[in-house]
Amino acid sequence: MTLSERIEKARALRQQGYNCSQCVALVFTDVTGLNDEIASRITSGFGTGVAGTGEICGTLTGASIVQGMTKYRNISDKPSVNRSIKEICTEFADINEGMIRCRDLKTKGKKPCMDLIEEVVTILHNRMA
């Protein structure tokens, strides 16, 4: 799937009411091996910063699940999976004035969620290329 196709699918999912985490995870089911229903269920509680608490951005929890599903095969993979997720968080923070928490990202005048979804989809897509 191309980056443009992933972003188009993410936009359509968002318009249907899926949360940020779901939008990220659902556009990578072709590489995670999850079907849409399972990916949607796993990520359902991560919107608006973990169940609406405003903590870590749902796009990053979705990315963490994608990384775990694509990079983790056994316990010895845990350090490299964590390193990869930290790199994604750092890249995202670099784009967003050092922020990764939803409540910080969503303060008045900040980007809409769809922009954040597109950023993370792009980061993940580029890491898989």
MMTF fields as JSON, N, C-alpha, C and O atoms, coordinates in Angstrom:
{
  "mmtfVersion": "1.0.0",
  "mmtfProducer": "UNKNOWN",
  "numBonds": 515,
  "numAtoms": 516,
  "numGroups": 129,
  "numChains": 1,
  "numModels": 1,
  "chainsPerModel": [1],
  "groupsPerChain": [129],
  "chainIdList": ["A"],
  "bondAtomList": [4, 2, 8, 6, 12, 10, 16, 14, 20, 18, 24, 22, 28, 26, 32, 30, 36, 34, 40, 38, 44, 42, 48, 46, 52, 50, 56, 54, 60, 58, 64, 62, 68, 66, 72, 70, 76, 74, 80, 78, 84, 82, 88, 86, 92, 90, 96, 94, 100, 98, 104, 102, 108, 106, 112, 110, 116, 114, 120, 118, 124, 122, 128, 126, 132, 130, 136, 134, 140, 138, 144, 142, 148, 146, 152, 150, 156, 154, 160, 158, 164, 162, 168, 166, 172, 170, 176, 174, 180, 178, 184, 182, 188, 186, 192, 190, 196, 194, 200, 198, 204, 202, 208, 206, 212, 210, 216, 214, 220, 218, 224, 222, 228, 226, 232, 230, 236, 234, 240, 238, 244, 242, 248, 246, 252, 250, 256, 254, 260, 258, 264, 262, 268, 266, 272, 270, 276, 274, 280, 278, 284, 282, 288, 286, 292, 290, 296, 294, 300, 298, 304, 302, 308, 306, 312, 310, 316, 314, 320, 318, 324, 322, 328, 326, 332, 330, 336, 334, 340, 338, 344, 342, 348, 346, 352, 350, 356, 354, 360, 358, 364, 362, 368, 366, 372, 370, 376, 374, 380, 378, 384, 382, 388, 386, 392, 390, 396, 394, 400, 398, 404, 402, 408, 406, 412, 410, 416, 414, 420, 418, 424, 422, 428, 426, 432, 430, 436, 434, 440, 438, 444, 442, 448, 446, 452, 450, 456, 454, 460, 458, 464, 462, 468, 466, 472, 470, 476, 474, 480, 478, 484, 482, 488, 486, 492, 490, 496, 494, 500, 498, 504, 502, 508, 506, 512, 510],
  "bondOrderList": [1, 1, 1, 1, 1, 1, 1, 1, 1, 1, 1, 1, 1, 1, 1, 1, 1, 1, 1, 1, 1, 1, 1, 1, 1, 1, 1, 1, 1, 1, 1, 1, 1, 1, 1, 1, 1, 1, 1, 1, 1, 1, 1, 1, 1, 1, 1, 1, 1, 1, 1, 1, 1, 1, 1, 1, 1, 1, 1, 1, 1, 1, 1, 1, 1, 1, 1, 1, 1, 1, 1, 1, 1, 1, 1, 1, 1, 1, 1, 1, 1, 1, 1, 1, 1, 1, 1, 1, 1, 1, 1, 1, 1, 1, 1, 1, 1, 1, 1, 1, 1, 1, 1, 1, 1, 1, 1, 1, 1, 1, 1, 1, 1, 1, 1, 1, 1, 1, 1, 1, 1, 1, 1, 1, 1, 1, 1, 1],
  "groupList": [{"groupName": "MET", "atomNameList": ["N", "CA", "C", "O"], "elementList": ["N", "C", "C", "O"], "formalChargeList": [0, 0, 0, 0], "bondAtomList": [1, 0, 2, 1, 3, 2], "bondOrderList": [1, 1, 2], "singleLetterCode": "M", "chemCompType": "L-PEPTIDE LINKING"}, {"groupName": "THR", "atomNameList": ["N", "CA", "C", "O"], "elementList": ["N", "C", "C", "O"], "formalChargeList": [0, 0, 0, 0], "bondAtomList": [1, 0, 2, 1, 3, 2], "bondOrderList": [1, 1, 2], "singleLetterCode": "T", "chemCompType": "L-PEPTIDE LINKING"}, {"groupName": "LEU", "atomNameList": ["N", "CA", "C", "O"], "elementList": ["N", "C", "C", "O"], "formalChargeList": [0, 0, 0, 0], "bondAtomList": [1, 0, 2, 1, 3, 2], "bondOrderList": [1, 1, 2], "singleLetterCode": "L", "chemCompType": "L-PEPTIDE LINKING"}, {"groupName": "SER", "atomNameList": ["N", "CA", "C", "O"], "elementList": ["N", "C", "C", "O"], "formalChargeList": [0, 0, 0, 0], "bondAtomList": [1, 0, 2, 1, 3, 2], "bondOrderList": [1, 1, 2], "singleLetterCode": "S", "chemCompType": "L-PEPTIDE LINKING"}, {"groupName": "GLU", "atomNameList": ["N", "CA", "C", "O"], "elementList": ["N", "C", "C", "O"], "formalChargeList": [0, 0, 0, 0], "bondAtomList": [1, 0, 2, 1, 3, 2], "bondOrderList": [1, 1, 2], "singleLetterCode": "E", "chemCompType": "L-PEPTIDE LINKING"}, {"groupName": "ARG", "atomNameList": ["N", "CA", "C", "O"], "elementList": ["N", "C", "C", "O"], "formalChargeList": [0, 0, 0, 0], "bondAtomList": [1, 0, 2, 1, 3, 2], "bondOrderList": [1, 1, 2], "singleLetterCode": "R", "chemCompType": "L-PEPTIDE LINKING"}, {"groupName": "ILE", "atomNameList": ["N", "CA", "C", "O"], "elementList": ["N", "C", "C", "O"], "formalChargeList": [0, 0, 0, 0], "bondAtomList": [1, 0, 2, 1, 3, 2], "bondOrderList": [1, 1, 2], "singleLetterCode": "I", "chemCompType": "L-PEPTIDE LINKING"}, {"groupName": "LYS", "atomNameList": ["N", "CA", "C", "O"], "elementList": ["N", "C", "C", "O"], "formalChargeList": [0, 0, 0, 0], "bondAtomList": [1, 0, 2, 1, 3, 2], "bondOrderList": [1, 1, 2], "singleLetterCode": "K", "chemCompType": "L-PEPTIDE LINKING"}, {"groupName": "ALA", "atomNameList": ["N", "CA", "C", "O"], "elementList": ["N", "C", "C", "O"], "formalChargeList": [0, 0, 0, 0], "bondAtomList": [1, 0, 2, 1, 3, 2], "bondOrderList": [1, 1, 2], "singleLetterCode": "A", "chemCompType": "L-PEPTIDE LINKING"}, {"groupName": "GLN", "atomNameList": ["N", "CA", "C", "O"], "elementList": ["N", "C", "C", "O"], "formalChargeList": [0, 0, 0, 0], "bondAtomList": [1, 0, 2, 1, 3, 2], "bondOrderList": [1, 1, 2], "singleLetterCode": "Q", "chemCompType": "L-PEPTIDE LINKING"}, {"groupName": "GLY", "atomNameList": ["N", "CA", "C", "O"], "elementList": ["N", "C", "C", "O"], "formalChargeList": [0, 0, 0, 0], "bondAtomList": [1, 0, 2, 1, 3, 2], "bondOrderList": [1, 1, 2], "singleLetterCode": "G", "chemCompType": "PEPTIDE LINKING"}, {"groupName": "TYR", "atomNameList": ["N", "CA", "C", "O"], "elementList": ["N", "C", "C", "O"], "formalChargeList": [0, 0, 0, 0], "bondAtomList": [1, 0, 2, 1, 3, 2], "bondOrderList": [1, 1, 2], "singleLetterCode": "Y", "chemCompType": "L-PEPTIDE LINKING"}, {"groupName": "ASN", "atomNameList": ["N", "CA", "C", "O"], "elementList": ["N", "C", "C", "O"], "formalChargeList": [0, 0, 0, 0], "bondAtomList": [1, 0, 2, 1, 3, 2], "bondOrderList": [1, 1, 2], "singleLetterCode": "N", "chemCompType": "L-PEPTIDE LINKING"}, {"groupName": "CYS", "atomNameList": ["N", "CA", "C", "O"], "elementList": ["N", "C", "C", "O"], "formalChargeList": [0, 0, 0, 0], "bondAtomList": [1, 0, 2, 1, 3, 2], "bondOrderList": [1, 1, 2], "singleLetterCode": "C", "chemCompType": "L-PEPTIDE LINKING"}, {"groupName": "VAL", "atomNameList": ["N", "CA", "C", "O"], "elementList": ["N", "C", "C", "O"], "formalChargeList": [0, 0, 0, 0], "bondAtomList": [1, 0, 2, 1, 3, 2], "bondOrderList": [1, 1, 2], "singleLetterCode": "V", "chemCompType": "L-PEPTIDE LINKING"}, {"groupName": "PHE", "atomNameList": ["N", "CA", "C", "O"], "elementList": ["N", "C", "C", "O"], "formalChargeList": [0, 0, 0, 0], "bondAtomList": [1, 0, 2, 1, 3, 2], "bondOrderList": [1, 1, 2], "singleLetterCode": "F", "chemCompType": "L-PEPTIDE LINKING"}, {"groupName": "ASP", "atomNameList": ["N", "CA", "C", "O"], "elementList": ["N", "C", "C", "O"], "formalChargeList": [0, 0, 0, 0], "bondAtomList": [1, 0, 2, 1, 3, 2], "bondOrderList": [1, 1, 2], "singleLetterCode": "D", "chemCompType": "L-PEPTIDE LINKING"}, {"groupName": "PRO", "atomNameList": ["N", "CA", "C", "O"], "elementList": ["N", "C", "C", "O"], "formalChargeList": [0, 0, 0, 0], "bondAtomList": [1, 0, 2, 1, 3, 2], "bondOrderList": [1, 1, 2], "singleLetterCode": "P", "chemCompType": "L-PEPTIDE LINKING"}, {"groupName": "HIS", "atomNameList": ["N", "CA", "C", "O"], "elementList": ["N", "C", "C", "O"], "formalChargeList": [0, 0, 0, 0], "bondAtomList": [1, 0, 2, 1, 3, 2], "bondOrderList": [1, 1, 2], "singleLetterCode": "H", "chemCompType": "L-PEPTIDE LINKING"}],
  "groupTypeList": [0, 1, 2, 3, 4, 5, 6, 4, 7, 8, 5, 8, 2, 5, 9, 9, 10, 11, 12, 13, 3, 9, 13, 14, 8, 2, 14, 15, 1, 16, 14, 1, 10, 2, 12, 16, 4, 6, 8, 3, 5, 6, 1, 3, 10, 15, 10, 1, 10, 14, 8, 10, 1, 10, 4, 6, 13, 10, 1, 2, 1, 10, 8, 3, 6, 14, 9, 10, 0, 1, 7, 11, 5, 12, 6, 3, 16, 7, 17, 3, 14, 12, 5, 3, 6, 7, 4, 6, 13, 1, 4, 15, 8, 16, 6, 12, 4, 10, 0, 6, 5, 13, 5, 16, 2, 7, 1, 7, 10, 7, 7, 17, 13, 0, 16, 2, 6, 4, 4, 14, 14, 1, 6, 2, 18, 12, 5, 0, 8],
  "groupIdList": [1, 2, 3, 4, 5, 6, 7, 8, 9, 10, 11, 12, 13, 14, 15, 16, 17, 18, 19, 20, 21, 22, 23, 24, 25, 26, 27, 28, 29, 30, 31, 32, 33, 34, 35, 36, 37, 38, 39, 40, 41, 42, 43, 44, 45, 46, 47, 48, 49, 50, 51, 52, 53, 54, 55, 56, 57, 58, 59, 60, 61, 62, 63, 64, 65, 66, 67, 68, 69, 70, 71, 72, 73, 74, 75, 76, 77, 78, 79, 80, 81, 82, 83, 84, 85, 86, 87, 88, 89, 90, 91, 92, 93, 94, 95, 96, 97, 98, 99, 100, 101, 102, 103, 104, 105, 106, 107, 108, 109, 110, 111, 112, 113, 114, 115, 116, 117, 118, 119, 120, 121, 122, 123, 124, 125, 126, 127, 128, 129],
  "secStructList": [7, 7, 2, 2, 2, 2, 2, 2, 2, 2, 2, 2, 2, 2, 2, 6, 6, 7, 7, 2, 2, 2, 2, 2, 2, 2, 6, 6, 2, 2, 2, 2, 7, 7, 7, 2, 2, 2, 2, 2, 2, 2, 2, 4, 4, 4, 6, 6, 6, 6, 6, 6, 1, 7, 7, 5, 7, 2, 2, 2, 2, 2, 2, 2, 2, 2, 2, 2, 2, 2, 2, 7, 1, 1, 4, 4, 4, 2, 2, 2, 2, 2, 2, 2, 2, 2, 2, 2, 2, 2, 2, 2, 2, 2, 2, 6, 6, 6, 7, 7, 5, 2, 2, 2, 2, 6, 1, 6, 6, 7, 7, 7, 2, 2, 2, 2, 2, 2, 2, 2, 2, 2, 2, 2, 2, 2, 2, 2, 7],
  "xCoordList": [0.853, 0.0, 0.9, 1.898, 0.542, 1.325, 1.004, -0.007, 1.868, 1.622, 0.323, -0.465, 0.09, -1.147, -2.381, -3.385, -2.309, -3.443, -3.675, -4.816, -2.586, -2.724, -3.373, -4.267, -2.917, -3.472, -4.937, -5.761, -5.262, -6.651, -7.539, -8.644, -7.056, -7.82, -7.974, -9.051, -6.904, -6.968, -8.002, -8.753, -8.038, -9.034, -10.454, -11.332, -10.665, -11.995, -12.388, -13.534, -11.447, -11.731, -12.072, -13.0, -11.325, -11.568, -12.962, -13.671, -13.346, -14.677, -15.784, -16.901, -15.468, -16.445, -16.524, -17.393, -15.612, -15.651, -14.618, -14.67, -13.68, -12.622, -11.674, -11.448, -11.117, -10.187, -8.808, -8.564, -7.92, -6.59, -5.803, -5.177, -5.838, -5.103, -5.641, -4.873, -6.959, -7.577, -7.193, -6.888, -7.206, -6.863, -5.453, -5.219, -4.521, -3.147, -3.073, -2.561, -3.577, -3.459, -4.196, -3.714, -5.349, -6.156, -5.568, -5.928, -4.685, -4.083, -2.821, -2.183, -2.468, -1.299, -1.646, -0.761, -2.916, -3.289, -2.669, -2.533, -2.297, -1.646, -0.273, 0.223, 0.351, 1.665, 1.654, 2.583, 0.622, 0.577, -0.009, 0.275, -0.824, -1.486, -2.784, -3.484, -3.118, -4.396, -5.492, -5.262, -6.685, -7.802, -8.372, -8.063, -9.189, -9.711, -10.46, -10.316, -11.255, -12.036, -11.127, -11.33, -10.137, -9.225, -8.405, -8.263, -7.87, -7.093, -7.955, -7.485, -9.199, -10.105, -10.408, -10.448, -10.617, -10.92, -9.72, -9.874, -8.525, -7.313, -7.065, -6.646, -7.315, -6.991, -8.163, -8.021, -9.302, -10.511, -10.39, -11.032, -9.607, -9.508, -8.391, -8.144, -7.708, -6.549, -6.8, -5.87, -8.018, -8.321, -8.294, -8.54, -7.994, -7.921, -6.959, -7.222, -5.855, -4.807, -5.117, -5.107, -5.386, -5.742, -7.051, -7.073, -8.109, -9.456, -9.862, -10.559, -9.423, -9.828, -9.073, -9.491, -7.975, -7.22, -6.274, -5.762, -6.039, -5.139, -3.676, -2.803, -3.401, -2.007, -1.438, -1.813, -0.562, 0.142, -0.835, -1.878, -0.466, -1.302, -1.672, -0.824, -2.94, -3.426, -2.704, -2.6, -2.209, -1.475, -0.233, 0.16, 0.381, 1.595, 1.295, 2.1, 0.149, -0.21, -0.518, -0.165, -1.17, -1.406, -0.1, 0.047, 0.847, 2.157, 2.886, 3.561, 2.754, 3.388, 2.849, 3.603, 1.547, 0.942, 1.437, 1.764, 1.492, 1.998, 3.441, 3.799, 4.268, 5.661, 5.763, 6.544, 4.998, 5.008, 4.595, 5.19, 3.577, 3.079, 4.038, 4.056, 4.822, 5.71, 7.142, 7.877, 7.551, 8.952, 9.192, 10.313, 8.173, 8.349, 8.048, 6.946, 9.042, 8.852, 9.028, 8.37, 9.927, 10.134, 10.721, 11.008, 10.895, 11.298, 12.614, 12.825, 13.485, 14.763, 14.593, 15.508, 13.431, 13.157, 12.687, 12.633, 12.352, 11.781, 12.646, 12.102, 13.954, 14.755, 14.72, 14.642, 14.777, 14.774, 13.395, 13.299, 12.344, 10.993, 10.852, 10.361, 11.278, 11.195, 12.024, 11.584, 13.205, 14.059, 13.352, 13.373, 12.735, 12.019, 10.855, 10.641, 10.116, 8.984, 9.485, 8.888, 10.569, 11.149, 11.581, 11.394, 12.153, 12.565, 11.361, 11.429, 10.267, 9.041, 8.525, 8.155, 8.504, 8.056, 8.937, 8.442, 10.236, 11.17, 10.935, 10.906, 10.768, 10.513, 9.213, 9.147, 8.187, 6.899, 7.06, 6.55, 7.761, 7.977, 8.757, 8.478, 9.728, 10.505, 9.613, 9.865, 8.593, 7.651, 6.686, 6.18, 6.439, 5.377, 5.884, 5.336, 6.928, 7.432, 7.726, 7.529, 8.198, 8.571, 7.424, 7.629, 6.223, 5.047, 4.655, 4.73, 4.23, 3.641, 2.345, 1.652, 2.016, 0.774, -0.379, -0.247, -1.495, -2.685, -3.095, -3.347, -3.166, -3.641, -2.737, -3.202, -1.447, -0.53, -0.697, -0.687, -0.85, -1.0, -2.308, -2.383, -3.327, -4.655, -4.999, -6.154, -4.019, -4.313, -4.729, -4.453, -5.381, -5.918, -4.856, -3.734, -5.249, -4.366, -3.444, -2.665, -3.517, -2.639, -3.281, -4.371, -2.6, -3.049, -4.285, -4.498, -5.1, -6.206, -5.672, -4.577, -6.449, -6.038, -5.655, -4.72, -6.355, -6.055, -4.632, -3.984, -4.135, -2.745, -1.774, -0.769, -2.088, -1.237, -1.278, -0.257, -2.45, -2.6, -1.741, -1.011, -1.83, -1.038, 0.456, 1.219, 0.875, 2.296, 2.779, 3.829, 2.02, 2.436, 2.33, 3.196, 1.301, 1.193, 2.409, 2.977, 2.802, 3.967, 5.249, 6.06, 5.432, 6.617, 6.69, 7.73, 5.59, 5.578, 5.807, 6.612, 5.109, 5.244, 6.69, 7.224, 7.318, 8.694, 9.663, 10.672, 9.364, 10.221, 10.09, 10.99, 8.997, 8.784, 9.286, 9.393, 9.589, 10.017, 11.399, 11.899],
  "yCoordList": [-1.178, 0.0, 1.242, 1.296, 2.214, 3.442, 4.363, 4.191, 5.331, 6.311, 7.064, 7.281, 7.459, 8.18, 7.334, 7.848, 6.063, 5.168, 5.041, 5.024, 4.951, 4.855, 6.13, 6.055, 7.283, 8.54, 8.681, 9.122, 8.317, 8.37, 7.467, 7.855, 6.269, 5.339, 5.907, 5.816, 6.495, 7.091, 8.221, 8.338, 9.037, 10.124, 9.576, 10.084, 8.539, 7.925, 7.332, 7.465, 6.684, 6.1, 7.183, 7.032, 8.261, 9.37, 9.957, 10.261, 10.112, 10.643, 9.71, 10.15, 8.426, 7.447, 7.424, 6.761, 8.153, 8.244, 7.427, 7.343, 6.824, 6.076, 7.043, 8.158, 6.597, 7.456, 7.445, 6.684, 8.292, 8.45, 7.145, 6.801, 6.429, 5.171, 4.147, 3.442, 4.074, 3.164, 3.532, 2.655, 4.819, 5.25, 4.819, 4.407, 4.913, 4.497, 2.978, 2.484, 2.248, 0.784, 0.172, -0.787, 0.718, 0.136, 0.348, -0.375, 1.307, 1.485, 0.64, 0.682, -0.13, -1.007, -2.478, -3.292, -2.825, -4.233, -5.112, -6.321, -4.514, -5.295, -5.792, -6.775, -5.135, -5.571, -6.161, -6.877, -5.872, -6.407, -7.808, -8.565, -8.156, -9.453, -9.421, -10.431, -8.281, -8.139, -7.868, -7.213, -8.371, -7.953, -6.661, -6.288, -5.995, -4.684, -4.739, -3.841, -5.776, -5.868, -5.96, -5.245, -6.829, -6.994, -5.721, -5.269, -5.143, -3.905, -2.802, -2.042, -2.71, -1.694, -1.923, -0.976, -3.163, -3.482, -3.211, -2.649, -3.607, -3.418, -1.937, -1.574, -1.094, 0.331, 1.207, 2.427, 0.607, 1.384, 2.279, 3.329, 1.909, 2.693, 3.716, 4.322, 3.919, 4.797, 6.189, 6.991, 6.488, 7.8, 8.891, 8.638, 10.099, 11.281, 11.045, 11.435, 10.404, 10.217, 9.181, 9.507, 7.975, 6.835, 7.121, 7.7, 6.703, 6.779, 8.19, 8.382, 9.168, 10.547, 11.233, 12.298, 10.653, 11.249, 12.355, 13.112, 12.451, 13.477, 13.093, 13.926, 11.854, 11.409, 11.159, 11.875, 10.195, 10.023, 9.977, 9.325, 10.688, 10.802, 9.417, 8.53, 9.251, 7.983, 7.538, 6.34, 8.48, 8.086, 7.286, 6.367, 7.638, 6.945, 5.59, 4.666, 5.455, 4.123, 3.204, 2.025, 3.743, 2.957, 2.544, 1.404, 3.469, 3.165, 2.106, 1.243, 2.166, 1.177, -0.22, -1.193, -0.311, -1.607, -2.109, -3.287, -1.23, -1.617, -2.108, -3.125, -1.389, -1.804, -3.152, -4.007, -3.347, -4.627, -5.775, -6.852, -5.532, -6.585, -6.892, -8.015, -5.925, -6.147, -6.492, -7.074, -6.147, -6.327, -7.342, -7.825, -7.669, -8.562, -10.001, -10.322, -10.86, -12.302, -13.111, -14.135, -12.642, -13.302, -12.291, -11.152, -12.722, -11.811, -11.087, -9.974, -11.699, -11.042, -9.825, -9.011, -9.703, -8.559, -7.324, -6.229, -7.493, -6.382, -5.12, -4.041, -5.186, -3.953, -3.243, -2.015, -3.989, -3.339, -2.764, -1.725, -3.426, -2.882, -1.578, -0.582, -1.585, -0.366, 0.761, 1.91, 0.447, 1.455, 2.061, 3.276, 1.212, 1.674, 2.594, 3.625, 2.222, 3.047, 4.387, 5.428, 4.363, 5.617, 6.521, 7.737, 5.942, 6.731, 7.381, 8.536, 6.644, 7.196, 8.347, 9.401, 8.142, 9.203, 10.446, 11.573, 10.229, 11.351, 12.093, 13.323, 11.354, 11.992, 12.789, 13.905, 12.213, 12.886, 14.146, 15.208, 14.033, 15.184, 16.281, 17.464, 15.899, 16.895, 17.713, 18.898, 17.099, 17.776, 18.656, 19.656, 18.275, 18.9, 19.607, 19.425, 20.409, 21.258, 20.484, 21.001, 19.241, 18.432, 17.722, 17.071, 17.839, 17.292, 15.911, 15.642, 15.033, 13.747, 13.471, 12.497, 14.315, 14.133, 14.823, 15.941, 14.136, 14.646, 16.014, 16.93, 16.167, 17.447, 18.61, 19.742, 18.333, 19.382, 19.666, 20.817, 18.594, 18.733, 19.417, 20.084, 19.259, 19.755, 21.083, 21.505, 21.754, 23.067, 24.001, 23.742, 25.067, 26.001, 26.421, 26.787, 26.356, 26.801, 25.736, 26.011, 24.524, 23.456, 22.735, 23.093, 21.736, 20.989, 20.145, 19.708, 19.918, 18.971, 17.535, 17.254, 16.646, 15.249, 14.629, 13.832, 14.98, 14.377, 14.688, 13.844, 15.867, 16.198, 15.3, 14.847, 15.046, 14.184, 12.743, 12.055, 12.297, 10.951, 10.829, 9.851, 11.814, 11.786, 11.775, 11.091, 12.528, 12.54, 11.154, 10.694, 10.498, 9.183, 8.123, 7.254, 8.182, 7.245, 7.409, 6.421, 8.634, 8.896, 8.367, 7.727, 8.629, 8.136, 6.613, 6.055, 5.949, 4.483, 3.959, 3.051, 4.525, 4.082, 4.197, 3.269, 5.318, 5.53, 4.571, 4.181, 4.192, 3.24, 1.83, 1.006, 1.56, 0.22, 0.11, -0.987, 1.247, 1.244, 0.649, 0.575],
  "zCoordList": [0.0, 0.0, 0.0, 0.718, -0.794, -0.872, 0.303, 0.984, 0.527, 1.579, 1.306, 2.227, 0.079, -0.267, 0.028, 0.521, -0.265, 0.023, 1.522, 1.983, 2.279, 3.739, 4.307, 5.149, 3.842, 4.338, 3.93, 4.731, 2.712, 2.257, 3.109, 3.486, 3.408, 4.248, 5.656, 6.246, 6.2, 7.54, 7.587, 8.556, 6.56, 6.496, 6.491, 7.188, 5.701, 5.623, 6.974, 7.403, 7.639, 8.954, 9.967, 10.761, 9.935, 10.86, 10.643, 11.603, 9.384, 9.064, 9.553, 9.827, 9.66, 10.154, 11.678, 12.245, 12.351, 13.802, 14.549, 15.776, 13.837, 14.512, 15.213, 14.745, 16.351, 17.077, 16.412, 15.475, 16.907, 16.302, 16.287, 15.285, 17.392, 17.486, 16.488, 15.833, 16.38, 15.418, 13.991, 13.183, 13.68, 12.324, 11.939, 10.803, 12.87, 12.581, 12.42, 11.416, 13.395, 13.356, 12.165, 11.562, 11.831, 10.755, 9.367, 8.438, 9.201, 7.876, 7.694, 6.642, 8.733, 8.633, 8.828, 9.093, 8.699, 8.861, 7.782, 7.967, 6.667, 5.606, 6.039, 5.49, 7.011, 7.48, 8.89, 9.263, 9.674, 11.038, 11.096, 12.025, 10.111, 10.139, 10.926, 10.998, 11.515, 12.223, 11.216, 10.199, 11.496, 10.649, 11.225, 12.357, 10.452, 10.864, 12.187, 13.017, 12.391, 13.626, 14.849, 15.831, 14.792, 15.935, 16.154, 17.29, 15.091, 15.224, 15.829, 16.675, 15.405, 15.92, 17.401, 18.187, 17.77, 19.167, 20.07, 21.154, 19.629, 20.433, 20.707, 21.806, 19.737, 19.85, 20.295, 20.385, 20.572, 20.869, 22.101, 22.148, 23.077, 24.304, 24.347, 25.389, 23.215, 23.225, 22.662, 22.576, 22.283, 21.729, 22.782, 23.962, 22.351, 23.208, 24.374, 25.511, 24.058, 25.051, 26.107, 27.294, 25.734, 26.587, 27.323, 28.409, 26.699, 27.284, 27.691, 28.687, 26.917, 27.173, 28.303, 28.755, 28.77, 29.879, 29.428, 30.253, 28.108, 27.602, 27.674, 27.433, 28.0, 28.087, 26.697, 25.768, 26.504, 25.235, 24.064, 24.12, 23.008, 21.814, 21.281, 21.177, 20.95, 20.416, 19.156, 18.891, 18.386, 17.183, 17.556, 16.838, 18.676, 19.111, 19.731, 19.613, 20.39, 20.891, 19.714, 19.731, 18.702, 17.49, 16.837, 16.399, 16.772, 16.194, 17.014, 16.452, 18.334, 19.203, 18.93, 18.911, 18.722, 18.412, 17.06, 16.916, 16.079, 14.757, 14.869, 14.276, 15.629, 15.786, 16.485, 16.068, 17.523, 18.219, 17.315, 17.344, 16.518, 15.627, 14.483, 13.979, 14.073, 12.928, 13.33, 12.532, 14.548, 14.919, 16.032, 16.19, 16.797, 17.944, 17.556, 17.111, 17.73, 17.479, 18.76, 18.951, 19.643, 20.928, 21.909, 21.544, 23.16, 24.228, 23.937, 24.42, 23.166, 22.864, 21.947, 21.821, 21.313, 20.435, 21.204, 20.645, 22.468, 23.236, 23.224, 22.989, 23.461, 23.436, 22.08, 22.033, 20.991, 19.674, 19.342, 18.69, 19.782, 19.576, 20.36, 19.828, 21.613, 22.429, 21.827, 21.81, 21.34, 20.705, 19.49, 19.291, 18.692, 17.502, 17.882, 17.244, 18.909, 19.357, 19.899, 19.627, 20.659, 21.169, 20.019, 20.081, 18.982, 17.814, 17.139, 16.717, 17.04, 16.448, 17.317, 16.801, 18.623, 19.534, 19.419, 19.436, 19.304, 19.163, 17.858, 17.836, 16.777, 15.479, 15.514, 14.999, 16.122, 16.266, 17.122, 16.764, 18.24, 19.128, 18.415, 18.607, 17.596, 16.851, 15.916, 15.698, 15.376, 14.48, 15.278, 14.769, 16.528, 17.321, 18.583, 19.669, 18.424, 19.503, 20.785, 21.885, 20.642, 21.791, 22.488, 23.513, 21.945, 22.625, 22.095, 20.896, 23.034, 22.66, 23.424, 23.133, 24.391, 25.154, 24.433, 23.936, 24.391, 23.704, 24.24, 23.456, 25.542, 26.096, 25.712, 25.57, 25.544, 25.108, 23.617, 23.181, 22.853, 21.4, 21.021, 19.988, 21.84, 21.503, 22.16, 22.115, 22.773, 23.326, 22.197, 21.026, 22.558, 21.562, 20.546, 20.898, 19.288, 18.223, 17.667, 16.755, 18.198, 17.72, 16.536, 16.09, 16.049, 14.87, 15.154, 16.284, 14.124, 14.28, 14.324, 13.837, 14.906, 15.032, 13.686, 13.619, 12.636, 11.336, 10.901, 10.282, 11.206, 10.873, 11.641, 11.093, 12.919, 13.738, 13.235, 13.218, 12.832, 12.258, 11.006, 10.836, 10.142, 8.904, 9.195, 8.512, 10.201, 10.547, 10.972, 10.522, 11.832, 12.326, 11.233, 11.134, 10.426, 9.301, 8.392, 7.926, 8.145, 7.294, 7.936, 7.266, 9.22, 9.926, 9.838, 9.488, 10.156, 10.12, 8.712, 8.504, 7.759, 6.373, 5.908, 5.3, 6.19, 5.772, 6.458, 5.87, 7.694, 8.411, 7.841, 8.001, 7.191, 6.618, 5.185, 4.636, 4.59, 3.182, 3.003, 1.881]
}
